């Protein structure tokens, strides 16, 4: 339900469908709505690295166990990287494993695609300003009765209510990697490079071991404050992982090698 039109040319929207953060839409979801939790079945839900990080903490499981028990890892996509999806209950119309009759059992840590619904978001980087530009649009599904409810939202209010800004920012980091992979063309990533991507994005404890238990810190210029942040804080580590992948896979100079400026 999160879209990036820059990385998926199949998505085409008329300008009249596009909404800014100041535009309004009508919607409400809750137990009183007849279709409550219907959007949690017949579902194909892609998980971002931040989604997995939050769910691992919520469920108190390791990244490896989460990927084994709750995820499906799809083969390489058009952007060159694997994608991770939530493993649904195929015995019950692809029902989300975290939903109950009372609603979502992981609501406070639900994935970004669940939070943003019934909106979609498209973002792309302006090459002139290097800023991310976005617009939103309403995703209407036949089963959904939420649009019949008399509750009006400004898009910006919905983003705040669903705590989406951080999800969007980290999703943009992932989309940038996807776009870099897409622009790379037909050159395939090596098995080692794909393993690097999966480790850095979807197995933060393993990536932290890689940073602190190998020669990694002897190669890169990082301040003591940066080192302590990525040692203690998973969010900071994930943001650093995105930066490292840009450097390691695409040669973008977002990290500095030690001795690089020495004459």
N, C-alpha and C positions, 0 to 999 in steps of 0.2 A: 504493500500500500504506500510505501515511499517510492517515488519515482525520480529518476534523473534523466531528463530528455536528452542530455548530451551523450549518455552512454547507451541509450536504447532508442534507436531511430524508429521503432515500431509505434512509439507513443506520439501521437500528433493531436494537438489541441488547438481549437480555434481561439483566437484572442479573446472572444467574448466569454469563453469558459474560464479564463484566467482570473484569479483573485489575488489582490494584495492583502497585506495584513490588516488593512482598514476596511475591507469588504465584509459583508455579513451573510450568514446562512442560518437556516432553521433546522434544529436537530436536538433530540434528547434520547439518551439510552439509560435504561435502568430496569429493575425487576418488574415494574408496572407496565412495561412495553411488551406487547404480545410476542415479539420475535426475540426477546432477551436470550442471549447466548447463541442464537442461530448463526451469527457471524463467526462463531468459534468452531464451526464444523465445515466440511467440504473446503478445507483450508490448506493453502500452500504458503507457508510463512517463512520468509528468509530472515535469518538472524545475523545481526551485525556483531562485530567484536564487542561493542559496549553492551549489547543485549546479553551476550554470553557471560560477560564479566558480572553483570548485575544478577543474572539468574544463578550463577555458581555461588555467589555470596548468599542469596536468598535460600537456596536449597542446601547450603553447607556441603557442597560436593566439589571435588577437584575438577579442573578443566578437562582432564583426560576422561574422568568418569562421566562428566556431563556430555561430552562428545560421543562417548560410547552408548550411553543410555537414553539420551534425549535428542540426539541430532542425526541428521543425514548429511553426509558430505558429498556434494555433487561434483562430477568431473569438471574439467576446465571449461569455462564459459568463453564468450566472445572476447572478453577483456583479458583472457589468459590465466585467470586465477580460479581456484575452486570456490564454491559457494556453500554455505552452511544453512540448512533448513531445520526447522523443528520437526521432530519425528511424531507424526500423528497416529491416533488409534485407528488403524485401517479396518477394524471390526465394527466401528461405529461412525461411518461416513467421514473418515479423516477428522475425527474430533480432537481438539487440542487436549493434551494430557493434563493441563492445569486448570481445566474448567469443571465446575460442578453446577448443580441446579441453582445454587445460591450465587453463582458468578465466578469470577476469576480467583483462584487460590493464591496467585502470585501478583495480585493487582498492583501493589506499590512498585513492583519491579518488572512489570509486563514489558514486552518488547516495544520498540518505537513504532513499528507498523500498527500495533494495536492501539497505541496512544493517539496516533494522528487520525485514525478512522473516525468519521467518514470523509476526511480530507486526504488528498494526495499532495505531494510537494515535489516540485521540479527545481533543480538548482544547477547552475553552471558558473564557471569562473570567467570573469571578464578579463580577456588577455591584456587589455590596455591598462586596467587599474589593479589587476590581480585580486579583485574582490569577488566574493560569491554573490550572485544575483539569483533571486528565487521568485517563484510564484506558486500559488495554491489552486486547487480545483476540488470540486465535490465529486466523490465516488459514490454513485447510487447503485445499489444492488437490489434485485427484485424482492428479496425476502425482507428487506429492512423497512420497518414501520417507524423508525426514529424520526423521519422527515415529516411525519404527520403530527408530531408533538409540538405544542406551542412554546418553544424555547428558542430564542434568538441569540446568536453569538456573533461577535466580531472575530475574524480569524485570529487576531492578536490575543483576544481573550481566551480562545480555545487553546492556543499554544501555551499560554501561561497556566491555564487550568490543568492541562495534561502534562505540564513540566517538560516541554519538548525542546527547549532551546539547546540544552546540552546534547540531547540525542541528535538534533539536527546538525550541530557543529561537528560532532564526531562522525556522523554519517557523511558529511561533506569531505572529511579526511579520507574515508574509505573510497568514496566516489572519485576522488582525485587519483588514487592509485588505480582504480578501474580505468579511468580515462587515459592514464599514462600507458597502461597495458594495451588498451585498444589502439592507441596511436602507434604503438610499437610495431603493429602490423603482423605479418605472418611468422615472425621469429618466435619460436616457442621458448618458454621458460624451461630451464633444466629441472630435473627432479629435486636437486638441492635447493634451487631457488623457490620452488613451490613449497618445500618443507620449511624454508625460512619464513615464507608468508604465513603459513598456517601456525607456526610457533609464535611469531610476533603478534599476530592478530587474535588468535583463539586459544593460546595456552600461555597466559602471562607468567605463571610460576616457572615454567620451563624457560621462557625468555629472560626472566630475571636471573635464573641460574646461568644462562648464557652470558649475560652482561657481567655478572659478579664472580663467576667461577672459571672464566677463561681469560685470555689476554685482552679482552675487549677494551677495558678502561685504560690500558696502556697504549692504545692506538688512537683514542679520540680525546679532544680537548673538551672536558666537561668541568664545570665549576664544582667545588665541594657541595654547594647548595643544590645543584642539579642532581648530583650523585645521591645525596640524601633523599631527595624527593622521589626519585625512581626506585630507591631501595624500600621506601616506606609506603608509598602511595600508588595504588593500582591505576588510578586515572592518569596520573603523571606518567606512569610507565607505558600505558597504552598510547598516549600522545607521543611519547618518545619513540615507540615502536613504529608508528606511522612515519615519523621523520627518518628513522634508520632505514626503513624499506625504500623510501624515495632515494636515499643515498646509495644503498647497497644494490638495488635492482636497476635504477635508472641513472645513477651518477649525478643526481641533483645535489649541489653543494650546500645542503642544509645542515651538515655536520662538518666539523673541522678536524682533520687529522693532525696528530701531534707532530710538530716539526715542519708542518707544511709551509709556514711563513719564514722559516729560517733560511738565510742566504747560503 
